[in-house]
Amino acid sequence: MVYYKKGDAIVRDSEEKDIEALKVNMRKEDIAEVWASHHHTPEEALKLSYKNSVPCLTIEKNGVPIVMFGVVPETLLSDRANIWLLATEGICKVRKSFIKHCRGFIKSMLLQYSILENHIDARNKISIRWLKWCGATIEEAKPMGEEKLPFHYFYFRRNNQCAIQSH
């Protein structure tokens, strides 16, 4: 299903073949983060996220997958989920459009889950800035993961939706 289409940029349901395109071109910040947190390769991180996400979405530009994102429910009946996004440098080609609409995607995910949460590598400054812009609450960094590097816990809460309005 296609959720957004403007020009040559599309947001649609992910397909397993999207993993192939992203795993070889993943942003260095995302590669460092999935390694520091779980010692996952880009392919392992994408496969696990794809397999467990409800929903799992792909952004493509000119027919090429450049971003995968979604939410992984904590449990089958939980109203909490881990939100995630892994991208190639191609995200720069849709940055303006993506930023304009990402709050709407978060808002729609908050209709199903009351809390969207995860951890972000403290070195990933661009993504931290984006999360703040989207309305995430970001806590102080603490050592975690396989490498015991500083990660920030962040979350979006359904009752914070006043800060998450689509434009």
Phi and psi in radians as a Rosetta constraint file:
Dihedral C 1 N 2 CA 2 C 2 CIRCULARHARMONIC -1.718 0.35
Dihedral N 2 CA 2 C 2 N 3 CIRCULARHARMONIC 2.246 0.35
Dihedral C 2 N 3 CA 3 C 3 CIRCULARHARMONIC -1.808 0.35
Dihedral N 3 CA 3 C 3 N 4 CIRCULARHARMONIC -0.373 0.35
Dihedral C 3 N 4 CA 4 C 4 CIRCULARHARMONIC -2.723 0.35
Dihedral N 4 CA 4 C 4 N 5 CIRCULARHARMONIC 2.391 0.35
Dihedral C 4 N 5 CA 5 C 5 CIRCULARHARMONIC -2.590 0.35
Dihedral N 5 CA 5 C 5 N 6 CIRCULARHARMONIC 2.161 0.35
Dihedral C 5 N 6 CA 6 C 6 CIRCULARHARMONIC -2.544 0.35
Dihedral N 6 CA 6 C 6 N 7 CIRCULARHARMONIC 2.044 0.35
Dihedral C 6 N 7 CA 7 C 7 CIRCULARHARMONIC 1.082 0.35
Dihedral N 7 CA 7 C 7 N 8 CIRCULARHARMONIC -2.176 0.35
Dihedral C 7 N 8 CA 8 C 8 CIRCULARHARMONIC -1.790 0.35
Dihedral N 8 CA 8 C 8 N 9 CIRCULARHARMONIC 0.272 0.35
Dihedral C 8 N 9 CA 9 C 9 CIRCULARHARMONIC -1.889 0.35
Dihedral N 9 CA 9 C 9 N 10 CIRCULARHARMONIC 2.330 0.35
Dihedral C 9 N 10 CA 10 C 10 CIRCULARHARMONIC -2.375 0.35
Dihedral N 10 CA 10 C 10 N 11 CIRCULARHARMONIC 2.449 0.35
Dihedral C 10 N 11 CA 11 C 11 CIRCULARHARMONIC -1.969 0.35
Dihedral N 11 CA 11 C 11 N 12 CIRCULARHARMONIC 2.151 0.35
Dihedral C 11 N 12 CA 12 C 12 CIRCULARHARMONIC -2.504 0.35
Dihedral N 12 CA 12 C 12 N 13 CIRCULARHARMONIC 2.968 0.35
Dihedral C 12 N 13 CA 13 C 13 CIRCULARHARMONIC -1.040 0.35
Dihedral N 13 CA 13 C 13 N 14 CIRCULARHARMONIC 2.435 0.35
Dihedral C 13 N 14 CA 14 C 14 CIRCULARHARMONIC -1.252 0.35
Dihedral N 14 CA 14 C 14 N 15 CIRCULARHARMONIC 2.678 0.35
Dihedral C 14 N 15 CA 15 C 15 CIRCULARHARMONIC -2.157 0.35
Dihedral N 15 CA 15 C 15 N 16 CIRCULARHARMONIC 2.654 0.35
Dihedral C 15 N 16 CA 16 C 16 CIRCULARHARMONIC -0.999 0.35
Dihedral N 16 CA 16 C 16 N 17 CIRCULARHARMONIC -0.576 0.35
Dihedral C 16 N 17 CA 17 C 17 CIRCULARHARMONIC -1.151 0.35
Dihedral N 17 CA 17 C 17 N 18 CIRCULARHARMONIC -0.315 0.35
Dihedral C 17 N 18 CA 18 C 18 CIRCULARHARMONIC -1.094 0.35
Dihedral N 18 CA 18 C 18 N 19 CIRCULARHARMONIC -0.523 0.35
Dihedral C 18 N 19 CA 19 C 19 CIRCULARHARMONIC -1.029 0.35
Dihedral N 19 CA 19 C 19 N 20 CIRCULARHARMONIC -0.713 0.35
Dihedral C 19 N 20 CA 20 C 20 CIRCULARHARMONIC -1.035 0.35
Dihedral N 20 CA 20 C 20 N 21 CIRCULARHARMONIC -0.766 0.35
Dihedral C 20 N 21 CA 21 C 21 CIRCULARHARMONIC -1.197 0.35
Dihedral N 21 CA 21 C 21 N 22 CIRCULARHARMONIC -0.666 0.35
Dihedral C 21 N 22 CA 22 C 22 CIRCULARHARMONIC -1.401 0.35
Dihedral N 22 CA 22 C 22 N 23 CIRCULARHARMONIC -0.620 0.35
Dihedral C 22 N 23 CA 23 C 23 CIRCULARHARMONIC -1.091 0.35
Dihedral N 23 CA 23 C 23 N 24 CIRCULARHARMONIC -0.528 0.35
Dihedral C 23 N 24 CA 24 C 24 CIRCULARHARMONIC -1.573 0.35
Dihedral N 24 CA 24 C 24 N 25 CIRCULARHARMONIC -0.183 0.35
Dihedral C 24 N 25 CA 25 C 25 CIRCULARHARMONIC -2.207 0.35
Dihedral N 25 CA 25 C 25 N 26 CIRCULARHARMONIC 0.300 0.35
Dihedral C 25 N 26 CA 26 C 26 CIRCULARHARMONIC -1.088 0.35
Dihedral N 26 CA 26 C 26 N 27 CIRCULARHARMONIC 2.508 0.35
Dihedral C 26 N 27 CA 27 C 27 CIRCULARHARMONIC -1.000 0.35
Dihedral N 27 CA 27 C 27 N 28 CIRCULARHARMONIC 2.504 0.35
Dihedral C 27 N 28 CA 28 C 28 CIRCULARHARMONIC -1.064 0.35
Dihedral N 28 CA 28 C 28 N 29 CIRCULARHARMONIC -0.577 0.35
Dihedral C 28 N 29 CA 29 C 29 CIRCULARHARMONIC -1.124 0.35
Dihedral N 29 CA 29 C 29 N 30 CIRCULARHARMONIC -0.700 0.35
Dihedral C 29 N 30 CA 30 C 30 CIRCULARHARMONIC -1.250 0.35
Dihedral N 30 CA 30 C 30 N 31 CIRCULARHARMONIC -0.660 0.35
Dihedral C 30 N 31 CA 31 C 31 CIRCULARHARMONIC -1.065 0.35
Dihedral N 31 CA 31 C 31 N 32 CIRCULARHARMONIC -0.816 0.35
Dihedral C 31 N 32 CA 32 C 32 CIRCULARHARMONIC -1.078 0.35
Dihedral N 32 CA 32 C 32 N 33 CIRCULARHARMONIC -0.688 0.35
Dihedral C 32 N 33 CA 33 C 33 CIRCULARHARMONIC -1.184 0.35
Dihedral N 33 CA 33 C 33 N 34 CIRCULARHARMONIC -0.819 0.35
Dihedral C 33 N 34 CA 34 C 34 CIRCULARHARMONIC -1.203 0.35
Dihedral N 34 CA 34 C 34 N 35 CIRCULARHARMONIC -0.484 0.35
Dihedral C 34 N 35 CA 35 C 35 CIRCULARHARMONIC -1.285 0.35
Dihedral N 35 CA 35 C 35 N 36 CIRCULARHARMONIC -0.819 0.35
Dihedral C 35 N 36 CA 36 C 36 CIRCULARHARMONIC -1.112 0.35
Dihedral N 36 CA 36 C 36 N 37 CIRCULARHARMONIC -0.606 0.35
Dihedral C 36 N 37 CA 37 C 37 CIRCULARHARMONIC -1.416 0.35
Dihedral N 37 CA 37 C 37 N 38 CIRCULARHARMONIC -0.788 0.35
Dihedral C 37 N 38 CA 38 C 38 CIRCULARHARMONIC -2.335 0.35
Dihedral N 38 CA 38 C 38 N 39 CIRCULARHARMONIC 0.047 0.35
Dihedral C 38 N 39 CA 39 C 39 CIRCULARHARMONIC 0.992 0.35
Dihedral N 39 CA 39 C 39 N 40 CIRCULARHARMONIC 0.704 0.35
Dihedral C 39 N 40 CA 40 C 40 CIRCULARHARMONIC -1.671 0.35
Dihedral N 40 CA 40 C 40 N 41 CIRCULARHARMONIC 2.526 0.35
Dihedral C 40 N 41 CA 41 C 41 CIRCULARHARMONIC -1.355 0.35
Dihedral N 41 CA 41 C 41 N 42 CIRCULARHARMONIC 2.892 0.35
Dihedral C 41 N 42 CA 42 C 42 CIRCULARHARMONIC -0.963 0.35
Dihedral N 42 CA 42 C 42 N 43 CIRCULARHARMONIC -0.734 0.35
Dihedral C 42 N 43 CA 43 C 43 CIRCULARHARMONIC -1.108 0.35
Dihedral N 43 CA 43 C 43 N 44 CIRCULARHARMONIC -0.776 0.35
Dihedral C 43 N 44 CA 44 C 44 CIRCULARHARMONIC -1.078 0.35
Dihedral N 44 CA 44 C 44 N 45 CIRCULARHARMONIC -0.782 0.35
Dihedral C 44 N 45 CA 45 C 45 CIRCULARHARMONIC -1.094 0.35
Dihedral N 45 CA 45 C 45 N 46 CIRCULARHARMONIC -0.764 0.35
Dihedral C 45 N 46 CA 46 C 46 CIRCULARHARMONIC -1.163 0.35
Dihedral N 46 CA 46 C 46 N 47 CIRCULARHARMONIC -0.754 0.35
Dihedral C 46 N 47 CA 47 C 47 CIRCULARHARMONIC -1.110 0.35
Dihedral N 47 CA 47 C 47 N 48 CIRCULARHARMONIC -0.790 0.35
Dihedral C 47 N 48 CA 48 C 48 CIRCULARHARMONIC -1.103 0.35
Dihedral N 48 CA 48 C 48 N 49 CIRCULARHARMONIC -0.774 0.35
Dihedral C 48 N 49 CA 49 C 49 CIRCULARHARMONIC -1.137 0.35
Dihedral N 49 CA 49 C 49 N 50 CIRCULARHARMONIC -0.777 0.35
Dihedral C 49 N 50 CA 50 C 50 CIRCULARHARMONIC -1.047 0.35
Dihedral N 50 CA 50 C 50 N 51 CIRCULARHARMONIC -0.822 0.35
Dihedral C 50 N 51 CA 51 C 51 CIRCULARHARMONIC -1.114 0.35
Dihedral N 51 CA 51 C 51 N 52 CIRCULARHARMONIC -0.607 0.35
Dihedral C 51 N 52 CA 52 C 52 CIRCULARHARMONIC -1.807 0.35
Dihedral N 52 CA 52 C 52 N 53 CIRCULARHARMONIC -0.060 0.35
Dihedral C 52 N 53 CA 53 C 53 CIRCULARHARMONIC -1.504 0.35
Dihedral N 53 CA 53 C 53 N 54 CIRCULARHARMONIC 2.495 0.35
Dihedral C 53 N 54 CA 54 C 54 CIRCULARHARMONIC -2.432 0.35
Dihedral N 54 CA 54 C 54 N 55 CIRCULARHARMONIC 1.628 0.35
Dihedral C 54 N 55 CA 55 C 55 CIRCULARHARMONIC -1.607 0.35
Dihedral N 55 CA 55 C 55 N 56 CIRCULARHARMONIC 3.014 0.35
Dihedral C 55 N 56 CA 56 C 56 CIRCULARHARMONIC -2.166 0.35
Dihedral N 56 CA 56 C 56 N 57 CIRCULARHARMONIC 2.142 0.35
Dihedral C 56 N 57 CA 57 C 57 CIRCULARHARMONIC -2.129 0.35
Dihedral N 57 CA 57 C 57 N 58 CIRCULARHARMONIC 2.667 0.35
Dihedral C 57 N 58 CA 58 C 58 CIRCULARHARMONIC -2.184 0.35
Dihedral N 58 CA 58 C 58 N 59 CIRCULARHARMONIC 2.414 0.35
Dihedral C 58 N 59 CA 59 C 59 CIRCULARHARMONIC -1.796 0.35
Dihedral N 59 CA 59 C 59 N 60 CIRCULARHARMONIC 2.262 0.35
Dihedral C 59 N 60 CA 60 C 60 CIRCULARHARMONIC -2.187 0.35
Dihedral N 60 CA 60 C 60 N 61 CIRCULARHARMONIC 2.613 0.35
Dihedral C 60 N 61 CA 61 C 61 CIRCULARHARMONIC -2.245 0.35
Dihedral N 61 CA 61 C 61 N 62 CIRCULARHARMONIC 2.188 0.35
Dihedral C 61 N 62 CA 62 C 62 CIRCULARHARMONIC 0.944 0.35
Dihedral N 62 CA 62 C 62 N 63 CIRCULARHARMONIC 0.651 0.35
Dihedral C 62 N 63 CA 63 C 63 CIRCULARHARMONIC 1.391 0.35
Dihedral N 63 CA 63 C 63 N 64 CIRCULARHARMONIC 0.056 0.35
Dihedral C 63 N 64 CA 64 C 64 CIRCULARHARMONIC -1.899 0.35
Dihedral N 64 CA 64 C 64 N 65 CIRCULARHARMONIC 2.138 0.35
Dihedral C 64 N 65 CA 65 C 65 CIRCULARHARMONIC -1.115 0.35
Dihedral N 65 CA 65 C 65 N 66 CIRCULARHARMONIC 2.243 0.35
Dihedral C 65 N 66 CA 66 C 66 CIRCULARHARMONIC -2.174 0.35
Dihedral N 66 CA 66 C 66 N 67 CIRCULARHARMONIC -0.268 0.35
Dihedral C 66 N 67 CA 67 C 67 CIRCULARHARMONIC -2.574 0.35
Dihedral N 67 CA 67 C 67 N 68 CIRCULARHARMONIC 2.431 0.35
Dihedral C 67 N 68 CA 68 C 68 CIRCULARHARMONIC -2.173 0.35
Dihedral N 68 CA 68 C 68 N 69 CIRCULARHARMONIC 2.442 0.35
Dihedral C 68 N 69 CA 69 C 69 CIRCULARHARMONIC -2.660 0.35
Dihedral N 69 CA 69 C 69 N 70 CIRCULARHARMONIC 2.833 0.35
Dihedral C 69 N 70 CA 70 C 70 CIRCULARHARMONIC 3.044 0.35
Dihedral N 70 CA 70 C 70 N 71 CIRCULARHARMONIC -2.872 0.35
Dihedral C 70 N 71 CA 71 C 71 CIRCULARHARMONIC -2.339 0.35
Dihedral N 71 CA 71 C 71 N 72 CIRCULARHARMONIC 2.439 0.35
Dihedral C 71 N 72 CA 72 C 72 CIRCULARHARMONIC -1.953 0.35
Dihedral N 72 CA 72 C 72 N 73 CIRCULARHARMONIC 1.975 0.35
Dihedral C 72 N 73 CA 73 C 73 CIRCULARHARMONIC -1.063 0.35
Dihedral N 73 CA 73 C 73 N 74 CIRCULARHARMONIC 2.495 0.35
Dihedral C 73 N 74 CA 74 C 74 CIRCULARHARMONIC -1.052 0.35
Dihedral N 74 CA 74 C 74 N 75 CIRCULARHARMONIC -0.827 0.35
Dihedral C 74 N 75 CA 75 C 75 CIRCULARHARMONIC -2.487 0.35
Dihedral N 75 CA 75 C 75 N 76 CIRCULARHARMONIC 3.031 0.35
Dihedral C 75 N 76 CA 76 C 76 CIRCULARHARMONIC -1.023 0.35
Dihedral N 76 CA 76 C 76 N 77 CIRCULARHARMONIC -0.646 0.35
Dihedral C 76 N 77 CA 77 C 77 CIRCULARHARMONIC -1.825 0.35
Dihedral N 77 CA 77 C 77 N 78 CIRCULARHARMONIC 0.083 0.35
Dihedral C 77 N 78 CA 78 C 78 CIRCULARHARMONIC -1.297 0.35
Dihedral N 78 CA 78 C 78 N 79 CIRCULARHARMONIC 2.646 0.35
Dihedral C 78 N 79 CA 79 C 79 CIRCULARHARMONIC -1.791 0.35
Dihedral N 79 CA 79 C 79 N 80 CIRCULARHARMONIC 0.293 0.35
Dihedral C 79 N 80 CA 80 C 80 CIRCULARHARMONIC -2.031 0.35
Dihedral N 80 CA 80 C 80 N 81 CIRCULARHARMONIC 2.531 0.35
Dihedral C 80 N 81 CA 81 C 81 CIRCULARHARMONIC -2.577 0.35
Dihedral N 81 CA 81 C 81 N 82 CIRCULARHARMONIC 2.658 0.35
Dihedral C 81 N 82 CA 82 C 82 CIRCULARHARMONIC -1.528 0.35
Dihedral N 82 CA 82 C 82 N 83 CIRCULARHARMONIC 2.119 0.35
Dihedral C 82 N 83 CA 83 C 83 CIRCULARHARMONIC -1.622 0.35
Dihedral N 83 CA 83 C 83 N 84 CIRCULARHARMONIC 2.484 0.35
Dihedral C 83 N 84 CA 84 C 84 CIRCULARHARMONIC -2.591 0.35
Dihedral N 84 CA 84 C 84 N 85 CIRCULARHARMONIC 2.794 0.35
Dihedral C 84 N 85 CA 85 C 85 CIRCULARHARMONIC -2.694 0.35
Dihedral N 85 CA 85 C 85 N 86 CIRCULARHARMONIC 2.273 0.35
Dihedral C 85 N 86 CA 86 C 86 CIRCULARHARMONIC -2.250 0.35
Dihedral N 86 CA 86 C 86 N 87 CIRCULARHARMONIC 2.371 0.35
Dihedral C 86 N 87 CA 87 C 87 CIRCULARHARMONIC -2.448 0.35
Dihedral N 87 CA 87 C 87 N 88 CIRCULARHARMONIC 2.848 0.35
Dihedral C 87 N 88 CA 88 C 88 CIRCULARHARMONIC -1.707 0.35
Dihedral N 88 CA 88 C 88 N 89 CIRCULARHARMONIC 3.073 0.35
Dihedral C 88 N 89 CA 89 C 89 CIRCULARHARMONIC -1.134 0.35
Dihedral N 89 CA 89 C 89 N 90 CIRCULARHARMONIC -0.240 0.35
Dihedral C 89 N 90 CA 90 C 90 CIRCULARHARMONIC -1.058 0.35
Dihedral N 90 CA 90 C 90 N 91 CIRCULARHARMONIC -0.285 0.35
Dihedral C 90 N 91 CA 91 C 91 CIRCULARHARMONIC -1.023 0.35
Dihedral N 91 CA 91 C 91 N 92 CIRCULARHARMONIC -0.483 0.35
Dihedral C 91 N 92 CA 92 C 92 CIRCULARHARMONIC -1.105 0.35
Dihedral N 92 CA 92 C 92 N 93 CIRCULARHARMONIC -0.472 0.35
Dihedral C 92 N 93 CA 93 C 93 CIRCULARHARMONIC -1.320 0.35
Dihedral N 93 CA 93 C 93 N 94 CIRCULARHARMONIC -0.325 0.35
Dihedral C 93 N 94 CA 94 C 94 CIRCULARHARMONIC -2.126 0.35
Dihedral N 94 CA 94 C 94 N 95 CIRCULARHARMONIC 0.214 0.35
Dihedral C 94 N 95 CA 95 C 95 CIRCULARHARMONIC -0.905 0.35
Dihedral N 95 CA 95 C 95 N 96 CIRCULARHARMONIC -0.880 0.35
Dihedral C 95 N 96 CA 96 C 96 CIRCULARHARMONIC -1.087 0.35
Dihedral N 96 CA 96 C 96 N 97 CIRCULARHARMONIC -0.828 0.35
Dihedral C 96 N 97 CA 97 C 97 CIRCULARHARMONIC -1.173 0.35
Dihedral N 97 CA 97 C 97 N 98 CIRCULARHARMONIC -0.747 0.35
Dihedral C 97 N 98 CA 98 C 98 CIRCULARHARMONIC -1.094 0.35
Dihedral N 98 CA 98 C 98 N 99 CIRCULARHARMONIC -0.841 0.35
Dihedral C 98 N 99 CA 99 C 99 CIRCULARHARMONIC -1.064 0.35
Dihedral N 99 CA 99 C 99 N 100 CIRCULARHARMONIC -0.668 0.35
Dihedral C 99 N 100 CA 100 C 100 CIRCULARHARMONIC -1.092 0.35
Dihedral N 100 CA 100 C 100 N 101 CIRCULARHARMONIC -0.579 0.35
Dihedral C 100 N 101 CA 101 C 101 CIRCULARHARMONIC -1.893 0.35
Dihedral N 101 CA 101 C 101 N 102 CIRCULARHARMONIC -0.140 0.35
Dihedral C 101 N 102 CA 102 C 102 CIRCULARHARMONIC -1.134 0.35
Dihedral N 102 CA 102 C 102 N 103 CIRCULARHARMONIC -0.580 0.35
Dihedral C 102 N 103 CA 103 C 103 CIRCULARHARMONIC -1.074 0.35
Dihedral N 103 CA 103 C 103 N 104 CIRCULARHARMONIC -0.634 0.35
Dihedral C 103 N 104 CA 104 C 104 CIRCULARHARMONIC -1.128 0.35
Dihedral N 104 CA 104 C 104 N 105 CIRCULARHARMONIC -0.683 0.35
Dihedral C 104 N 105 CA 105 C 105 CIRCULARHARMONIC -1.156 0.35
Dihedral N 105 CA 105 C 105 N 106 CIRCULARHARMONIC -0.711 0.35
Dihedral C 105 N 106 CA 106 C 106 CIRCULARHARMONIC -1.118 0.35
Dihedral N 106 CA 106 C 106 N 107 CIRCULARHARMONIC -0.766 0.35
Dihedral C 106 N 107 CA 107 C 107 CIRCULARHARMONIC -1.043 0.35
Dihedral N 107 CA 107 C 107 N 108 CIRCULARHARMONIC -0.735 0.35
Dihedral C 107 N 108 CA 108 C 108 CIRCULARHARMONIC -1.184 0.35
Dihedral N 108 CA 108 C 108 N 109 CIRCULARHARMONIC -0.609 0.35
Dihedral C 108 N 109 CA 109 C 109 CIRCULARHARMONIC -1.184 0.35
Dihedral N 109 CA 109 C 109 N 110 CIRCULARHARMONIC -0.551 0.35
Dihedral C 109 N 110 CA 110 C 110 CIRCULARHARMONIC -1.280 0.35
Dihedral N 110 CA 110 C 110 N 111 CIRCULARHARMONIC -0.201 0.35
Dihedral C 110 N 111 CA 111 C 111 CIRCULARHARMONIC -1.243 0.35
Dihedral N 111 CA 111 C 111 N 112 CIRCULARHARMONIC -0.523 0.35
Dihedral C 111 N 112 CA 112 C 112 CIRCULARHARMONIC -1.629 0.35
Dihedral N 112 CA 112 C 112 N 113 CIRCULARHARMONIC -0.605 0.35
Dihedral C 112 N 113 CA 113 C 113 CIRCULARHARMONIC -2.140 0.35
Dihedral N 113 CA 113 C 113 N 114 CIRCULARHARMONIC 2.344 0.35
Dihedral C 113 N 114 CA 114 C 114 CIRCULARHARMONIC -1.355 0.35
Dihedral N 114 CA 114 C 114 N 115 CIRCULARHARMONIC -0.419 0.35
Dihedral C 114 N 115 CA 115 C 115 CIRCULARHARMONIC -2.357 0.35
Dihedral N 115 CA 115 C 115 N 116 CIRCULARHARMONIC 2.233 0.35
Dihedral C 115 N 116 CA 116 C 116 CIRCULARHARMONIC -1.925 0.35
Dihedral N 116 CA 116 C 116 N 117 CIRCULARHARMONIC 2.211 0.35
Dihedral C 116 N 117 CA 117 C 117 CIRCULARHARMONIC -2.530 0.35
Dihedral N 117 CA 117 C 117 N 118 CIRCULARHARMONIC 2.850 0.35
Dihedral C 117 N 118 CA 118 C 118 CIRCULARHARMONIC -3.099 0.35
Dihedral N 118 CA 118 C 118 N 119 CIRCULARHARMONIC -2.990 0.35
Dihedral C 118 N 119 CA 119 C 119 CIRCULARHARMONIC -2.149 0.35
Dihedral N 119 CA 119 C 119 N 120 CIRCULARHARMONIC 2.571 0.35
Dihedral C 119 N 120 CA 120 C 120 CIRCULARHARMONIC -2.267 0.35
Dihedral N 120 CA 120 C 120 N 121 CIRCULARHARMONIC 2.394 0.35
Dihedral C 120 N 121 CA 121 C 121 CIRCULARHARMONIC -1.010 0.35
Dihedral N 121 CA 121 C 121 N 122 CIRCULARHARMONIC 2.214 0.35
Dihedral C 121 N 122 CA 122 C 122 CIRCULARHARMONIC -1.079 0.35
Dihedral N 122 CA 122 C 122 N 123 CIRCULARHARMONIC -0.341 0.35
Dihedral C 122 N 123 CA 123 C 123 CIRCULARHARMONIC -1.356 0.35
Dihedral N 123 CA 123 C 123 N 124 CIRCULARHARMONIC -0.253 0.35
Dihedral C 123 N 124 CA 124 C 124 CIRCULARHARMONIC -1.532 0.35
Dihedral N 124 CA 124 C 124 N 125 CIRCULARHARMONIC 1.212 0.35
Dihedral C 124 N 125 CA 125 C 125 CIRCULARHARMONIC -1.062 0.35
Dihedral N 125 CA 125 C 125 N 126 CIRCULARHARMONIC -0.699 0.35
Dihedral C 125 N 126 CA 126 C 126 CIRCULARHARMONIC -1.106 0.35
Dihedral N 126 CA 126 C 126 N 127 CIRCULARHARMONIC -0.779 0.35
Dihedral C 126 N 127 CA 127 C 127 CIRCULARHARMONIC -1.204 0.35
Dihedral N 127 CA 127 C 127 N 128 CIRCULARHARMONIC -0.602 0.35
Dihedral C 127 N 128 CA 128 C 128 CIRCULARHARMONIC -1.123 0.35
Dihedral N 128 CA 128 C 128 N 129 CIRCULARHARMONIC -0.746 0.35
Dihedral C 128 N 129 CA 129 C 129 CIRCULARHARMONIC -1.083 0.35
Dihedral N 129 CA 129 C 129 N 130 CIRCULARHARMONIC -0.737 0.35
Dihedral C 129 N 130 CA 130 C 130 CIRCULARHARMONIC -1.109 0.35
Dihedral N 130 CA 130 C 130 N 131 CIRCULARHARMONIC -0.770 0.35
Dihedral C 130 N 131 CA 131 C 131 CIRCULARHARMONIC -1.049 0.35
Dihedral N 131 CA 131 C 131 N 132 CIRCULARHARMONIC -0.737 0.35
Dihedral C 131 N 132 CA 132 C 132 CIRCULARHARMONIC -1.074 0.35
Dihedral N 132 CA 132 C 132 N 133 CIRCULARHARMONIC -0.756 0.35
Dihedral C 132 N 133 CA 133 C 133 CIRCULARHARMONIC -1.079 0.35
Dihedral N 133 CA 133 C 133 N 134 CIRCULARHARMONIC -0.613 0.35
Dihedral C 133 N 134 CA 134 C 134 CIRCULARHARMONIC -1.313 0.35
Dihedral N 134 CA 134 C 134 N 135 CIRCULARHARMONIC -0.200 0.35
Dihedral C 134 N 135 CA 135 C 135 CIRCULARHARMONIC 1.794 0.35
Dihedral N 135 CA 135 C 135 N 136 CIRCULARHARMONIC 0.218 0.35
Dihedral C 135 N 136 CA 136 C 136 CIRCULARHARMONIC -1.225 0.35
Dihedral N 136 CA 136 C 136 N 137 CIRCULARHARMONIC 2.565 0.35
Dihedral C 136 N 137 CA 137 C 137 CIRCULARHARMONIC -1.571 0.35
Dihedral N 137 CA 137 C 137 N 138 CIRCULARHARMONIC 2.207 0.35
Dihedral C 137 N 138 CA 138 C 138 CIRCULARHARMONIC -2.108 0.35
Dihedral N 138 CA 138 C 138 N 139 CIRCULARHARMONIC 2.160 0.35
Dihedral C 138 N 139 CA 139 C 139 CIRCULARHARMONIC -1.589 0.35
Dihedral N 139 CA 139 C 139 N 140 CIRCULARHARMONIC 2.960 0.35
Dihedral C 139 N 140 CA 140 C 140 CIRCULARHARMONIC -1.044 0.35
Dihedral N 140 CA 140 C 140 N 141 CIRCULARHARMONIC 2.554 0.35
Dihedral C 140 N 141 CA 141 C 141 CIRCULARHARMONIC -1.251 0.35
Dihedral N 141 CA 141 C 141 N 142 CIRCULARHARMONIC 2.502 0.35
Dihedral C 141 N 142 CA 142 C 142 CIRCULARHARMONIC -2.413 0.35
Dihedral N 142 CA 142 C 142 N 143 CIRCULARHARMONIC 2.617 0.35
Dihedral C 142 N 143 CA 143 C 143 CIRCULARHARMONIC -1.089 0.35
Dihedral N 143 CA 143 C 143 N 144 CIRCULARHARMONIC 2.373 0.35
Dihedral C 143 N 144 CA 144 C 144 CIRCULARHARMONIC -2.803 0.35
Dihedral N 144 CA 144 C 144 N 145 CIRCULARHARMONIC 3.044 0.35
Dihedral C 144 N 145 CA 145 C 145 CIRCULARHARMONIC 1.357 0.35
Dihedral N 145 CA 145 C 145 N 146 CIRCULARHARMONIC -3.103 0.35
Dihedral C 145 N 146 CA 146 C 146 CIRCULARHARMONIC -1.053 0.35
Dihedral N 146 CA 146 C 146 N 147 CIRCULARHARMONIC -0.615 0.35
Dihedral C 146 N 147 CA 147 C 147 CIRCULARHARMONIC -1.643 0.35
Dihedral N 147 CA 147 C 147 N 148 CIRCULARHARMONIC -0.077 0.35
Dihedral C 147 N 148 CA 148 C 148 CIRCULARHARMONIC 0.957 0.35
Dihedral N 148 CA 148 C 148 N 149 CIRCULARHARMONIC 0.670 0.35
Dihedral C 148 N 149 CA 149 C 149 CIRCULARHARMONIC -1.577 0.35
Dihedral N 149 CA 149 C 149 N 150 CIRCULARHARMONIC 2.830 0.35
Dihedral C 149 N 150 CA 150 C 150 CIRCULARHARMONIC -1.198 0.35
Dihedral N 150 CA 150 C 150 N 151 CIRCULARHARMONIC 2.206 0.35
Dihedral C 150 N 151 CA 151 C 151 CIRCULARHARMONIC -2.227 0.35
Dihedral N 151 CA 151 C 151 N 152 CIRCULARHARMONIC 2.510 0.35
Dihedral C 151 N 152 CA 152 C 152 CIRCULARHARMONIC -1.639 0.35
Dihedral N 152 CA 152 C 152 N 153 CIRCULARHARMONIC 2.302 0.35
Dihedral C 152 N 153 CA 153 C 153 CIRCULARHARMONIC -1.386 0.35
Dihedral N 153 CA 153 C 153 N 154 CIRCULARHARMONIC 2.349 0.35
Dihedral C 153 N 154 CA 154 C 154 CIRCULARHARMONIC -2.379 0.35
Dihedral N 154 CA 154 C 154 N 155 CIRCULARHARMONIC 2.771 0.35
Dihedral C 154 N 155 CA 155 C 155 CIRCULARHARMONIC -2.736 0.35
Dihedral N 155 CA 155 C 155 N 156 CIRCULARHARMONIC 2.740 0.35
Dihedral C 155 N 156 CA 156 C 156 CIRCULARHARMONIC -2.040 0.35
Dihedral N 156 CA 156 C 156 N 157 CIRCULARHARMONIC 2.356 0.35
Dihedral C 156 N 157 CA 157 C 157 CIRCULARHARMONIC -2.053 0.35
Dihedral N 157 CA 157 C 157 N 158 CIRCULARHARMONIC 2.442 0.35
Dihedral C 157 N 158 CA 158 C 158 CIRCULARHARMONIC -0.922 0.35
Dihedral N 158 CA 158 C 158 N 159 CIRCULARHARMONIC -0.704 0.35
Dihedral C 158 N 159 CA 159 C 159 CIRCULARHARMONIC -1.322 0.35
Dihedral N 159 CA 159 C 159 N 160 CIRCULARHARMONIC -0.022 0.35
Dihedral C 159 N 160 CA 160 C 160 CIRCULARHARMONIC -1.607 0.35
Dihedral N 160 CA 160 C 160 N 161 CIRCULARHARMONIC 0.175 0.35
Dihedral C 160 N 161 CA 161 C 161 CIRCULARHARMONIC -1.060 0.35
Dihedral N 161 CA 161 C 161 N 162 CIRCULARHARMONIC -0.343 0.35
Dihedral C 161 N 162 CA 162 C 162 CIRCULARHARMONIC -1.054 0.35
Dihedral N 162 CA 162 C 162 N 163 CIRCULARHARMONIC -0.471 0.35
Dihedral C 162 N 163 CA 163 C 163 CIRCULARHARMONIC -1.526 0.35
Dihedral N 163 CA 163 C 163 N 164 CIRCULARHARMONIC -0.136 0.35
Dihedral C 163 N 164 CA 164 C 164 CIRCULARHARMONIC -2.087 0.35
Dihedral N 164 CA 164 C 164 N 165 CIRCULARHARMONIC 1.441 0.35
Dihedral C 164 N 165 CA 165 C 165 CIRCULARHARMONIC -2.015 0.35
Dihedral N 165 CA 165 C 165 N 166 CIRCULARHARMONIC 2.377 0.35
Dihedral C 165 N 166 CA 166 C 166 CIRCULARHARMONIC -1.367 0.35
Dihedral N 166 CA 166 C 166 N 167 CIRCULARHARMONIC 2.650 0.35
